[in-house]
Amino acid sequence: MTPLERLHSDLANARLGAEREGSDRHSNPGRAARDLRRQMQAKSDVHRLEQAIAVASNLDAQGINWTSDAKGRLSFLFEDGSSYPIAEKDDLDPQIQLVKGATSAHDARRALTIRALDPHASRDLKWLRDRLAGSSTPKFRSTFLTKAGLLKDGILTELGHATGFFNQHEGEYGPYQTVTAAGVAWIYAAYLAGNVPMTVAARKLPPQRNIELDVILDTVGLPEQLDSSLAALTVR
């Protein structure tokens, strides 16, 4: 069964579920409510799969390889076995043009990633740490940000507020921070300079560049002047 045939099979099953009559709500209200939920989900699946089949058929006609997951979500499939999620509606045609114009899987992924990225957006710390390959998550806050004088006991210091690198919010479990675009650029520069704590396994390897962080650093740049306590952690 080809991927497209599998989507058609999933659609046929979803249509059966959407048309199936539920239990009588008077004789078995609990089961009736469950059947109704399943029917509504099946109707949603029908709509999603119909859209996926239309997109997949379009890609097949243009000779573009694709794959889908168990929920029918489509991704471009590149020659090196990697993939990239396919956008919906208005964003699809620009994505297709980028894939067609790319000379390699790496170039295609890079172009798609850059197009989907807002370099000026604020990020949460997890988003940033996930892109600092080999960095030590436990030491990122307790050593790096604290050593820079930005955090103390998990709270932004006066310096932390003054840099414009962070925003502090009140959450269900206490204060938490997000990173502005300038903060992302500064932390990434510090990482590339070898100033962000690494795990034991990664200490012998150089910091790994990241496509998204490269774009943010190139777009936002670093502040012309930094506090002296931060300058030593920025670049050597």
N, CA, C and O of each residue as an XYZ file, in Angstrom:
944
protein
N       0.843     -1.193      0.000
C       0.000      0.000      0.000
C       0.883      1.251      0.000
O       1.753      1.398      0.858
N       0.662      2.130     -0.942
C       1.435      3.363     -1.009
C       0.964      4.327      0.084
O      -0.120      4.152      0.640
N       1.771      5.337      0.391
C       1.335      6.319      1.394
C       0.004      6.977      1.038
O      -0.829      7.211      1.914
N      -0.196      7.273     -0.245
C      -1.458      7.897     -0.643
C      -2.620      6.926     -0.484
O      -3.705      7.322     -0.057
N      -2.405      5.665     -0.823
C      -3.459      4.667     -0.630
C      -3.793      4.505      0.843
O      -4.951      4.286      1.199
N      -2.787      4.613      1.698
C      -3.032      4.506      3.132
C      -3.891      5.670      3.635
O      -4.769      5.485      4.477
N      -3.629      6.869      3.109
C      -4.456      8.013      3.487
C      -5.900      7.806      3.043
O      -6.829      8.132      3.781
N      -6.094      7.264      1.835
C      -7.454      6.994      1.355
C      -8.131      5.944      2.234
O      -9.326      6.050      2.510
N      -7.381      4.932      2.674
C      -7.946      3.913      3.555
C      -8.352      4.515      4.897
O      -9.418      4.207      5.430
N      -7.484      5.383      5.439
C      -7.809      6.060      6.701
C      -9.047      6.937      6.544
O      -9.876      7.020      7.450
N      -9.167      7.587      5.393
C     -10.333      8.434      5.140
C     -11.613      7.606      5.078
O     -12.642      8.015      5.615
N     -11.554      6.446      4.427
C     -12.740      5.578      4.344
C     -13.181      5.143      5.740
O     -14.374      5.117      6.040
N     -12.208      4.800      6.596
C     -12.544      4.391      7.967
C     -13.126      5.556      8.762
O     -14.061      5.377      9.542
N     -12.568      6.751      8.558
C     -13.074      7.927      9.271
C     -14.503      8.236      8.841
O     -15.330      8.618      9.669
N     -14.795      8.078      7.572
C     -16.151      8.341      7.083
C     -17.154      7.357      7.675
O     -18.288      7.725      7.983
N     -16.732      6.104      7.832
C     -17.607      5.120      8.476
C     -17.905      5.531      9.907
O     -19.042      5.433     10.367
N     -16.872      5.994     10.611
C     -17.071      6.425     11.995
C     -17.949      7.651     12.095
O     -18.723      7.787     13.043
N     -17.839      8.553     11.123
C     -18.644      9.769     11.151
C     -20.110      9.495     10.870
O     -20.988     10.230     11.325
N     -20.372      8.427     10.114
C     -21.753      8.103      9.741
C     -22.400      7.108     10.702
O     -23.611      6.892     10.643
N     -21.608      6.502     11.582
C     -22.145      5.473     12.467
C     -23.096      6.093     13.498
O     -22.785      7.114     14.112
N     -24.238      5.469     13.673
C     -25.203      5.961     14.654
C     -24.760      5.592     16.063
O     -24.241      4.502     16.305
N     -24.973      6.515     16.979
C     -24.581      6.289     18.360
C     -25.630      5.530     19.150
O     -26.711      5.229     18.643
N     -25.300      5.225     20.398
C     -26.243      4.532     21.275
C     -27.386      5.454     21.672
O     -27.275      6.678     21.605
N     -28.474      4.841     22.082
C     -29.627      5.613     22.542
C     -29.268      6.351     23.830
O     -28.809      5.744     24.797
N     -29.483      7.663     23.830
C     -29.027      8.453     24.973
C     -29.885      8.246     26.219
O     -29.471      8.592     27.325
N     -31.059      7.690     26.044
C     -31.915      7.468     27.214
C     -31.576      6.151     27.907
O     -31.549      6.085     29.136
N     -31.319      5.106     27.128
C     -31.058      3.804     27.732
C     -29.624      3.688     28.252
O     -29.369      2.956     29.208
N     -28.696      4.401     27.631
C     -27.301      4.308     28.055
C     -26.621      5.662     27.819
O     -25.870      5.820     26.857
N     -26.887      6.640     28.699
C     -26.370      7.995     28.460
C     -24.839      8.063     28.435
O     -24.268      8.848     27.677
N     -24.178      7.251     29.252
C     -22.717      7.276     29.267
C     -22.131      6.823     27.948
O     -21.232      7.465     27.405
N     -22.640      5.719     27.435
C     -22.152      5.206     26.156
C     -22.536      6.140     25.020
O     -21.774      6.294     24.065
N     -23.703      6.764     25.106
C     -24.143      7.698     24.067
C     -23.189      8.889     23.981
O     -22.852      9.346     22.888
N     -22.758      9.387     25.138
C     -21.826     10.518     25.153
C     -20.481     10.117     24.541
O     -19.864     10.894     23.812
N     -20.035      8.890     24.848
C     -18.785      8.397     24.287
C     -18.894      8.238     22.777
O     -17.971      8.601     22.047
N     -20.009      7.701     22.304
C     -20.206      7.516     20.870
C     -20.242      8.862     20.144
O     -19.747      8.995     19.025
N     -20.835      9.846     20.800
C     -20.916     11.170     20.191
C     -19.517     11.779     20.053
O     -19.194     12.382     19.029
N     -18.697     11.617     21.085
C     -17.324     12.123     21.015
C     -16.563     11.455     19.877
O     -15.836     12.115     19.134
N     -16.733     10.143     19.746
C     -16.047      9.417     18.680
C     -16.524      9.878     17.309
O     -15.727     10.001     16.378
N     -17.818     10.133     17.185
C     -18.362     10.576     15.909
C     -17.826     11.955     15.542
O     -17.482     12.205     14.386
N     -17.757     12.851     16.528
C     -17.232     14.192     16.272
C     -15.757     14.128     15.881
O     -15.315     14.857     14.993
N     -14.997     13.256     16.545
C     -13.590     13.094     16.194
C     -13.445     12.546     14.783
O     -12.569     12.974     14.031
N     -14.310     11.595     14.425
C     -14.266     11.012     13.078
C     -14.566     12.072     12.024
O     -13.936     12.087     10.966
N     -15.514     12.951     12.298
C     -15.836     14.025     11.350
C     -14.648     14.966     11.188
O     -14.348     15.426     10.086
N     -13.984     15.243     12.291
C     -12.782     16.079     12.224
C     -11.688     15.385     11.414
O     -10.989     16.023     10.627
N     -11.549     14.073     11.613
C     -10.550     13.295     10.867
C     -10.856     13.295      9.368
O      -9.944     13.362      8.544
N     -12.133     13.221      9.023
C     -12.525     13.243      7.608
C     -12.040     14.532      6.955
O     -11.437     14.504      5.882
N     -12.304     15.653      7.604
C     -11.896     16.949      7.054
C     -10.378     17.031      6.918
O      -9.863     17.477      5.893
N      -9.670     16.600      7.956
C      -8.201     16.673      7.950
C      -7.607     15.773      6.865
O      -6.687     16.176      6.152
N      -8.135     14.558      6.744
C      -7.606     13.615      5.763
C      -7.934     14.036      4.337
O      -7.125     13.825      3.433
N      -9.102     14.625      4.120
C      -9.435     15.126      2.783
C      -8.436     16.198      2.358
O      -7.999     16.225      1.208
N      -8.077     17.082      3.292
C      -7.094     18.114      2.984
C      -5.721     17.497      2.732
O      -5.005     17.903      1.817
N      -5.362     16.510      3.556
C      -4.054     15.863      3.397
C      -3.953     15.163      2.052
O      -2.909     15.226      1.403
N      -5.023     14.495      1.622
C      -5.017     13.788      0.337
C      -4.878     14.777     -0.816
O      -4.166     14.504     -1.783
N      -5.552     15.926     -0.722
C      -5.442     16.942     -1.772
C      -4.007     17.436     -1.887
O      -3.480     17.589     -2.990
N      -3.370     17.686     -0.729
C      -1.984     18.158     -0.733
C      -1.055     17.066     -1.257
O      -0.185     17.332     -2.086
N      -1.240     15.834     -0.771
C      -0.380     14.724     -1.185
C      -0.491     14.468     -2.682
O       0.513     14.194     -3.340
N      -1.692     14.555     -3.222
C      -1.886     14.353     -4.660
C      -1.173     15.443     -5.450
O      -0.585     15.178     -6.499
N      -1.229     16.672     -4.938
C      -0.530     17.793     -5.574
C       0.974     17.559     -5.578
O       1.643     17.806     -6.581
N       1.505     17.084     -4.458
C       2.944     16.828     -4.359
C       3.357     15.697     -5.299
O       4.390     15.785     -5.963
N       2.561     14.647     -5.355
C       2.857     13.533     -6.273
C       2.909     14.021     -7.722
O       3.778     13.617     -8.494
N       1.965     14.896     -8.079
C       1.910     15.401     -9.451
C       3.150     16.224     -9.796
O       3.545     16.310    -10.959
N       3.762     16.832     -8.766
C       4.949     17.653     -8.998
C       6.246     16.897     -8.730
O       7.333     17.473     -8.781
N       6.124     15.605     -8.443
C       7.309     14.788     -8.216
C       8.044     15.083     -6.935
O       9.258     14.895     -6.862
N       7.325     15.549     -5.906
C       7.936     15.878     -4.620
C       7.636     14.759     -3.624
O       6.479     14.391     -3.425
N       8.675     14.227     -3.005
C       8.494     13.133     -2.054
C       7.933     13.650     -0.734
O       8.263     14.749     -0.289
N       7.095     12.848     -0.131
C       6.479     13.213      1.142
C       6.240     11.965      1.961
O       6.335     10.843      1.465
N       5.927     12.185      3.222
C       5.567     11.084      4.115
C       4.489     11.589      5.064
O       4.248     12.793      5.147
N       3.847     10.685      5.772
C       2.814     11.089      6.735
C       2.946     10.262      7.996
O       3.455      9.142      7.969
N       2.476     10.829      9.113
C       2.511     10.092     10.363
C       1.174      9.383     10.584
O       0.313      9.379      9.705
N       1.011      8.788     11.761
C      -0.190      8.001     12.033
C      -1.455      8.854     12.023
O      -2.554      8.329     11.846
N      -1.308     10.176     12.215
C      -2.475     11.054     12.238
C      -2.699     11.748     10.895
O      -3.544     12.635     10.777
N      -1.936     11.336      9.895
C      -2.127     11.910      8.573
C      -1.466     13.254      8.372
O      -1.765     13.942      7.396
N      -0.578     13.649      9.263
C       0.140     14.914      9.096
C       1.289     14.708      8.116
O       2.069     13.766      8.257
N       1.391     15.583      7.131
C       2.340     15.401      6.043
C       3.660     16.122      6.311
O       3.708     17.156      6.977
N       4.727     15.538      5.769
C       6.055     16.151      5.818
C       6.754     15.919      4.489
O       6.562     14.889      3.844
N       7.573     16.896      4.086
C       8.450     16.668      2.948
C       9.455     15.590      3.322
O       9.948     15.571      4.450
N       9.766     14.695      2.393
C      10.741     13.630      2.625
C      11.923     13.858      1.698
O      11.765     13.880      0.477
N      13.114     14.030      2.280
C      14.301     14.351      1.493
C      15.143     13.107      1.241
O      14.943     12.060      1.857
N      16.092     13.252      0.317
C      16.875     12.101     -0.127
C      17.754     11.511      0.968
O      18.142     10.346      0.883
N      18.072     12.289      1.989
C      18.900     11.756      3.076
C      18.064     11.096      4.169
O      18.600     10.698      5.203
N      16.759     10.979      3.948
C      15.868     10.336      4.911
C      15.259     11.280      5.916
O      14.388     10.873      6.685
N      15.691     12.540      5.938
C      15.139     13.518      6.868
C      13.821     14.072      6.327
O      13.472     13.847      5.169
N      13.109     14.787      7.163
C      11.812     15.319      6.759
C      11.601     16.699      7.369
O      12.350     17.135      8.243
N      10.556     17.377      6.884
C      10.201     18.697      7.413
C       8.689     18.851      7.278
O       8.136     18.577      6.213
N       8.002     19.295      8.363
C       6.532     19.392      8.310
C       6.039     20.303      7.191
O       6.603     21.368      6.940
N       4.987     19.867      6.532
C       4.392     20.646      5.449
C       3.372     21.612      6.030
O       2.562     21.241      6.880
N       3.419     22.846      5.567
C       2.500     23.872      6.054
C       1.106     23.651      5.470
O       0.899     22.793      4.613
N       0.176     24.435      5.949
C      -1.198     24.322      5.480
C      -1.581     25.550      4.652
O      -1.039     26.636      4.853
N      -2.486     25.373      3.756
C      -3.144     26.426      2.985
C      -2.156     27.374      2.318
O      -1.373     26.959      1.464
N      -2.192     28.650      2.708
C      -1.459     29.685      1.989
C       0.056     29.517      2.061
O       0.769     30.028      1.198
N       0.560     28.815      3.066
C       2.002     28.665      3.217
C       2.559     27.509      2.389
O       3.777     27.359      2.294
N       1.711     26.703      1.798
C       2.182     25.507      1.105
C       2.947     25.828     -0.179
O       4.049     25.317     -0.377
N       2.389     26.658     -1.046
C       3.044     26.945     -2.327
C       4.445     27.545     -2.148
O       5.371     27.130     -2.845
N       4.631     28.522     -1.223
C       5.995     29.018     -1.003
C       6.945     27.927     -0.523
O       8.116     27.915     -0.902
N       6.452     27.013      0.307
C       7.287     25.894      0.749
C       7.699     25.023     -0.437
O       8.860     24.632     -0.550
N       6.761     24.726     -1.304
C       7.044     23.885     -2.468
C       8.117     24.529     -3.338
O       9.018     23.847     -3.826
N       8.022     25.835     -3.531
C       9.008     26.535     -4.357
C      10.397     26.460     -3.724
O      11.393     26.320     -4.434
N      10.472     26.552     -2.402
C      11.763     26.443     -1.720
C      12.356     25.045     -1.893
O      13.554     24.897     -2.133
N      11.508     24.023     -1.769
C      11.978     22.639     -1.920
C      12.463     22.406     -3.354
O      13.500     21.781     -3.572
N      11.711     22.907     -4.314
C      12.105     22.727     -5.712
C      13.423     23.436     -6.028
O      14.225     22.944     -6.823
N      13.638     24.581     -5.408
C      14.830     25.360     -5.703
C      16.070     24.937     -4.945
O      17.169     25.411     -5.235
N      15.904     24.040     -3.969
C      17.045     23.618     -3.150
C      17.897     22.603     -3.896
O      17.382     21.790     -4.664
N      19.203     22.656     -3.664
C      20.123     21.730     -4.327
C      20.461     20.524     -3.463
O      21.097     19.582     -3.935
N      20.040     20.544     -2.200
C      20.315     19.423     -1.301
C      19.272     19.403     -0.196
O      18.533     20.369     -0.003
N      19.222     18.291      0.527
C      18.293     18.187      1.657
C      18.612     19.238      2.711
O      17.711     19.836      3.298
N      19.904     19.457      2.947
C      20.309     20.459      3.936
C      19.817     21.845      3.533
O      19.285     22.579      4.366
N      19.989     22.210      2.266
C      19.550     23.517      1.798
C      18.033     23.655      1.891
O      17.522     24.724      2.226
N      17.325     22.588      1.597
C      15.865     22.628      1.666
C      15.402     22.839      3.099
O      14.553     23.691      3.357
N      15.958     22.063      4.041
C      15.569     22.215      5.446
C      15.910     23.608      5.967
O      15.130     24.217      6.700
N      17.085     24.102      5.580
C      17.505     25.426      6.033
C      16.550     26.505      5.516
O      16.125     27.382      6.268
N      16.219     26.428      4.224
C      15.330     27.427      3.634
C      13.946     27.379      4.276
O      13.354     28.423      4.549
N      13.431     26.183      4.516
C      12.110     26.041      5.144
C      12.132     26.542      6.579
O      11.185     27.189      7.027
N      13.208     26.248      7.302
C      13.328     26.674      8.699
C      13.379     28.188      8.792
O      12.700     28.789      9.624
N      14.187     28.806      7.933
C      14.334     30.259      7.959
C      13.009     30.937      7.624
O      12.646     31.942      8.235
N      12.289     30.380      6.646
C      11.023     30.996      6.255
C      10.001     30.969      7.396
O       9.202     31.895      7.539
N      10.028     29.924      8.192
C       9.039     29.777      9.262
C       9.432     30.517     10.535
O       8.657     30.558     11.491
N      10.624     31.099     10.557
C      11.153     31.674     11.787
C      10.873     33.167     11.881
O      11.049     33.901     10.908
N      10.439     33.611     13.050
C      10.346     35.044     13.359
C      11.533     35.388     14.244
O      11.499     35.110     15.443
N      12.594     35.994     13.681
C      13.814     36.211     14.466
C      13.643     37.218     15.585
O      14.492     37.286     16.474
N      12.574     38.002     15.573
C      12.386     39.029     16.595
C      11.501     38.562     17.756
O      11.277     39.313     18.705
N      11.008     37.351     17.683
C      10.085     36.848     18.710
C      10.818     36.512     20.005
O      12.003     36.177     19.998
N      10.097     36.608     21.104
C      10.615     36.184     22.400
C      10.446     34.672     22.522
O       9.490     34.107     21.990
N      11.373     34.017     23.222
C      11.344     32.554     23.342
C      11.382     32.137     24.808
O      11.817     32.895     25.675
N      10.917     30.920     25.065
C      11.113     30.423     26.424
C      12.478     29.761     26.517
O      13.083     29.412     25.504
N      12.950     29.596     27.731
C      14.309     29.088     27.937
C      14.481     27.673     27.390
O      15.554     27.323     26.896
N      13.433     26.864     27.476
C      13.538     25.491     26.962
C      13.764     25.500     25.454
O      14.580     24.730     24.946
N      13.047     26.366     24.732
C      13.230     26.467     23.282
C      14.686     26.767     22.968
O      15.266     26.179     22.054
N      15.273     27.683     23.728
C      16.665     28.058     23.487
C      17.627     26.939     23.860
O      18.523     26.605     23.086
N      17.446     26.358     25.042
C      18.360     25.300     25.492
C      18.333     24.107     24.544
O      19.369     23.490     24.298
N      17.170     23.779     24.014
C      17.059     22.638     23.104
C      17.915     22.817     21.855
O      18.255     21.841     21.187
N      18.262     24.056     21.543
C      19.043     24.333     20.338
C      20.522     24.581     20.629
O      21.304     24.840     19.715
N      20.896     24.503     21.883
C      22.304     24.618     22.272
C      22.834     23.211     22.499
O      22.897     22.732     23.631
N      23.212     22.557     21.409
C      23.603     21.143     21.470
C      24.742     20.921     22.453
O      25.772     21.594     22.400
N      24.534     19.952     23.363
C      25.581     19.587     24.306
C      25.613     20.417     25.570
O      26.384     20.116     26.482
N      24.784     21.468     25.651
C      24.800     22.308     26.849
C      24.164     21.556     28.021
O      23.308     20.691     27.837
N      24.600     21.906     29.209
C      24.101     21.248     30.420
C      22.869     21.987     30.926
O      22.968     23.115     31.408
N      21.722     21.353     30.817
C      20.478     21.993     31.254
C      20.488     22.365     32.733
O      20.088     23.480     33.067
N      20.933     21.472     33.651
C      20.929     21.850     35.072
C      21.830     23.054     35.373
O      21.523     23.863     36.248
N      22.942     23.162     34.642
C      23.886     24.234     34.928
C      23.575     25.526     34.164
O      24.180     26.563     34.434
N      22.653     25.469     33.231
C      22.354     26.645     32.424
C      21.861     27.789     33.319
O      22.324     28.924     33.204
N      20.929     27.477     34.197
C      20.433     28.487     35.128
C      21.359     28.654     36.334
O      21.779     29.759     36.674
N      21.663     27.507     36.972
C      22.345     27.570     38.268
C      23.770     28.085     38.164
O      24.287     28.666     39.119
N      24.413     27.882     37.020
C      25.796     28.334     36.867
C      25.895     29.498     35.891
O      26.371     30.571     36.263
N      25.459     29.311     34.661
C      25.689     30.308     33.623
C      24.949     31.620     33.906
O      25.585     32.669     34.010
N      23.619     31.578     34.031
C      22.862     32.818     34.216
C      23.122     33.444     35.585
O      23.100     34.666     35.734
N      23.368     32.601     36.574
C      23.678     33.130     37.908
C      25.065     33.756     37.924
O      25.260     34.823     38.506
N      26.023     33.099     37.291
C      27.385     33.630     37.237
C      27.426     34.970     36.514
O      28.218     35.845     36.863
N      26.569     35.131     35.504
C      26.515     36.390     34.765
C      25.824     37.490     35.554
O      25.799     38.643     35.124
N      25.260     37.140     36.710
C      24.581     38.132     37.531
C      23.177     38.454     37.080
O      22.610     39.475     37.468
N      22.612     37.577     36.255
C      21.275     37.832     35.724
C      20.182     37.242     36.601
O      19.089     37.801     36.695
N      20.469     36.131     37.234
C      19.509     35.451     38.103
C      20.084     35.283     39.492
O      21.292     35.124     39.669
N      19.214     35.321     40.461
C      19.581     34.982     41.831
C      18.390     34.304     42.476
O      17.313     34.889     42.597
N      18.594     33.059     42.890
C      17.504     32.259     43.468
C      16.314     32.166     42.521
O      15.159     32.178     42.947
N      16.615     32.073     41.239
C      15.565     31.897     40.249
C      14.814     33.159     39.879
O      13.837     33.097     39.133
N      15.256     34.321     40.392
C      14.589     35.590     40.135
C      15.537     36.498     39.366
O      16.740     36.503     39.627
N      15.010     37.260     38.430
C      15.833     38.211     37.701
C      16.378     39.274     38.644
O      15.646     39.823     39.468
N      17.654     39.555     38.514
C      18.274     40.618     39.292
C      18.011     41.973     38.594
O      17.413     42.026     37.519
N      18.472     43.054     39.230
C      18.351     44.365     38.592
C      19.072     44.368     37.254
O      18.573     44.908     36.267
N      20.261     43.755     37.231
C      21.014     43.661     35.989
C      20.238     42.850     34.955
O      20.195     43.209     33.779
N      19.624     41.747     35.406
C      18.843     40.922     34.501
C      17.713     41.693     33.842
O      17.430     41.507     32.658
N      17.063     42.568     34.623
C      15.996     43.401     34.070
C      16.571     44.467     33.136
O      15.991     44.763     32.091
N      17.698     45.033     33.513
C      18.257     46.180     32.789
C      18.790     45.810     31.412
O      18.803     46.651     30.514
N      19.228     44.573     31.228
C      19.828     44.191     29.946
C      18.828     44.201     28.804
O      19.207     44.412     27.651
N      17.559     43.976     29.108
C      16.570     43.816     28.046
C      16.615     42.441     27.412
O      15.994     42.208     26.375
N      17.354     41.521     28.039
C      17.482     40.168     27.506
C      16.339     39.254     27.949
O      16.060     38.242     27.306
N      15.683     39.617     29.047
C      14.707     38.704     29.638
C      13.421     39.446     29.984
O      13.413     40.657     30.209
N      12.343     38.682     30.018
C      11.085     39.142     30.602
C      10.711     38.159     31.700
O      10.871     36.951     31.527
N      10.223     38.648     32.808
C       9.840     37.774     33.922
C       8.329     37.746     34.051
O       7.665     38.777     33.939
N       7.793     36.563     34.288
C       6.352     36.375     34.364
C       6.012     35.629     35.654
O       6.846     34.925     36.223
N       4.774     35.800     36.095
C       4.287     35.054     37.256
C       3.486     33.866     36.770
O       2.456     34.026     36.115
N       3.960     32.671     37.092
C       3.269     31.460     36.680
C       2.625     30.752     37.849
O       2.682     31.221     38.986
N       2.021     29.634     37.566
C       1.330     28.857     38.598
C       2.288     28.401     39.690
O       1.899     28.275     40.851
N       3.546     28.152     39.314
C       4.528     27.652     40.273
C       5.590     28.701     40.610
O       6.684     28.361     41.060
N       5.264     29.962     40.390
C       6.196     31.023     40.727
C       6.736     31.724     39.497
O       6.289     31.453     38.383
N       7.695     32.625     39.683
C       8.234     33.410     38.565
C       8.967     32.524     37.552
O       9.605     31.536     37.917
N       8.864     32.894     36.293
C       9.646     32.242     35.243
C      10.042     33.292     34.221
O       9.442     34.365     34.157
N      11.058     32.978     33.418
C      11.596     33.958     32.486
C      11.456     33.482     31.035
O      11.501     32.288     30.740
N      11.286     34.455     30.151
C      11.417     34.211     28.721
C      12.568     35.077     28.211
O      12.996     36.016     28.882
N      13.063     34.749     27.015
C      14.244     35.420     26.471
C      13.851     36.253     25.259
O      13.213     35.744     24.338
N      14.221     37.517     25.253
C      13.967     38.356     24.091
C      14.905     37.951     22.961
O      15.833     37.169     23.167
N      14.662     38.482     21.778
C      15.532     38.167     20.641
C      16.974     38.576     20.930
O      17.908     37.861     20.569
N      17.157     39.734     21.585
C      18.513     40.179     21.940
C      19.151     39.213     22.934
O      20.350     38.943     22.865
N      18.347     38.697     23.854
C      18.862     37.728     24.818
C      19.258     36.424     24.162
O      20.279     35.830     24.510
N      18.446     35.972     23.202
C      18.780     34.753     22.465
C      20.111     34.940     21.738
O      20.965     34.055     21.762
N      20.283     36.095     21.092
C      21.518     36.368     20.350
C      22.723     36.376     21.285
O      23.771     35.818     20.958
N      22.576     37.004     22.438
C      23.693     37.078     23.380
C      24.060     35.702     23.928
O      25.237     35.345     23.977
N      23.059     34.932     24.339
C      23.322     33.599     24.882
C      23.931     32.694     23.816
O      24.836     31.915     24.114
N      23.452     32.786     22.592
C      24.009     31.964     21.514
C      25.462     32.343     21.252
O      26.300     31.469     21.030
N      25.765     33.635     21.277
C      27.142     34.074     21.088
C      28.027     33.560     22.218
O      29.164     33.148     21.988
N      27.501     33.587     23.436
C      28.254     33.060     24.574
C      28.481     31.559     24.426
O      29.549     31.049     24.766
N      27.477     30.860     23.920
C      27.594     29.424     23.681
C      28.672     29.126     22.646
O      29.514     28.253     22.857
N      28.649     29.852     21.524
C      29.642     29.633     20.473
C      31.051     29.957     20.959
O      32.025     29.378     20.477
N      31.162     30.885     21.918
C      32.463     31.236     22.483
C      32.922     30.235     23.538
O      34.018     30.366     24.082
N      32.088     29.235     23.831
C      32.464     28.207     24.796
C      32.219     28.587     26.234
O      32.830     28.016     27.137
N      31.324     29.552     26.468
C      31.093     30.033     27.835
C      29.835     29.479     28.493
O      29.553     29.790     29.650
N      29.091     28.675     27.778
C      27.911     28.042     28.356
C      28.299     26.645     28.827
O      28.891     25.894     28.052
N      27.987     26.266     30.070
C      28.386     24.948     30.586
C      27.878     23.803     29.714
O      26.714     23.774     29.312
N      28.782     22.858     29.430
C      28.452     21.705     28.603
C      28.371     20.453     29.472
O      28.886     20.425     30.590
N      27.721     19.424     28.946
C      27.693     18.142     29.642
C      29.080     17.504     29.560
O      29.908     17.892     28.736
N      29.316     16.526     30.422
C      30.609     15.850     30.433
C      30.897     15.217     29.078
O      32.020     15.288     28.579
N      29.885     14.600     28.487
C      30.071     13.914     27.206
C      30.388     14.872     26.069
O      31.036     14.485     25.097
N      29.934     16.134     26.181
C      30.083     17.080     25.071
C      31.263     18.029     25.239
O      31.530     18.836     24.349
N      31.969     17.950     26.356
C      33.014     18.947     26.618
C      34.162     18.903     25.620
O      34.818     19.920     25.396
N      34.417     17.746     25.017
C      35.526     17.633     24.075
C      35.130     18.054     22.661
O      35.976     18.109     21.768
N      33.837     18.352     22.457
C      33.356     18.734     21.139
C      33.147     20.245     21.081
O      32.789     20.855     22.088
N      33.363     20.849     19.935
C      33.090     22.289     19.817
C      31.593     22.546     19.817
O      30.822     21.653     19.465
N      31.160     23.740     20.202
C      29.725     24.057     20.134
C      29.206     23.884     18.703
O      29.902     24.192     17.736
N      27.993     23.396     18.590
C      27.396     23.122     17.281
C      26.496     24.281     16.860
O      25.645     24.723     17.632
N      26.685     24.766     15.647
C      25.850     25.864     15.168
C      24.420     25.371     14.909
O      24.204     24.203     14.585
N      23.463     26.268     15.057
C      22.053     25.950     14.872
C      21.462     26.918     13.853
O      21.690     28.125     13.934
N      20.711     26.396     12.905
C      20.171     27.223     11.829
C      19.341     28.375     12.370
O      19.554     29.526     11.988
N      18.396     28.079     13.255
C      17.492     29.102     13.761
C      18.240     30.160     14.564
O      17.986     31.354     14.407
N      19.156     29.729     15.418
C      19.906     30.672     16.233
C      20.857     31.508     15.385
O      21.097     32.676     15.690
N      21.400     30.918     14.326
C      22.240     31.694     13.401
C      21.441     32.851     12.796
O      21.936     33.975     12.705
N      20.210     32.567     12.386
C      19.376     33.600     11.777
C      19.080     34.713     12.782
O      19.147     35.893     12.439
N      18.756     34.342     14.013
C      18.453     35.347     15.043
C      19.683     36.205     15.320
O      19.581     37.429     15.397
N      20.842     35.572     15.469
C      22.071     36.318     15.737
C      22.403     37.245     14.571
O      22.788     38.394     14.786
N      22.258     36.758     13.343
C      22.553     37.583     12.178
C      21.570     38.744     12.043
O      21.954     39.838     11.627
N      20.313     38.511     12.389
C      19.279     39.532     12.226
C      19.319     40.560     13.350
O      19.287     41.766     13.103
N      19.390     40.074     14.579
C      19.307     40.955     15.747
C      20.670     41.529     16.100
O      20.784     42.698     16.470
N      21.703     40.703     15.985
C      23.039     41.133     16.358
C      23.182     41.248     17.865
O      22.260     40.925     18.613
N      24.340     41.709     18.303
C      24.602     41.910     19.730
C      24.539     43.392     20.073
O      24.883     44.232     19.242
N      24.108     43.722     21.277
C      24.106     45.131     21.685
C      25.513     45.722     21.563
O      26.504     45.043     21.827
N      25.588     46.983     21.163
C      26.894     47.610     20.988
C      27.655     47.702     22.307
O      28.878     47.567     22.331
N      26.936     47.930     23.396
C      27.579     48.025     24.697
C      26.882     47.083     25.668
O      25.654     47.038     25.745
N      27.691     46.335     26.406
C      27.173     45.424     27.410
C      27.798     45.780     28.755
O      28.912     46.300     28.816
N      27.072     45.495     29.821
C      27.641     45.682     31.145
C      28.922     44.866     31.269
O      29.024     43.791     30.678
N      29.880     45.347     32.010
C      31.183     44.690     32.108
C      31.078     43.267     32.627
O      31.887     42.416     32.259
N      30.100     42.995     33.471
C      29.949     41.652     34.024
C      29.424     40.677     32.969
O      29.541     39.462     33.130
N      28.845     41.213     31.888
C      28.352     40.358     30.815
C      29.363     40.227     29.683
O      29.396     39.211     28.989
N      30.180     41.247     29.499
C      31.065     41.253     28.348
C      31.990     40.049     28.316
O      32.262     39.501     27.248
N      32.476     39.631     29.483
C      33.398     38.504     29.537
C      32.721     37.206     29.123
O      33.393     36.257     28.719
N      31.407     37.158     29.219
C      30.686     35.935     28.862
C      30.177     35.966     27.431
O      29.565     34.997     26.984
N      30.407     37.034     26.708
C      29.852     37.153     25.373
C      30.763     36.548     24.330
O      30.419     35.536     23.720
N      31.904     37.141     24.117
C      32.867     36.606     23.149
C      34.260     36.781     23.703
O      34.532     37.715     24.458
N      35.140     35.873     23.321
C      36.513     35.981     23.792
C      37.362     36.749     22.796
O      38.556     36.943     23.023
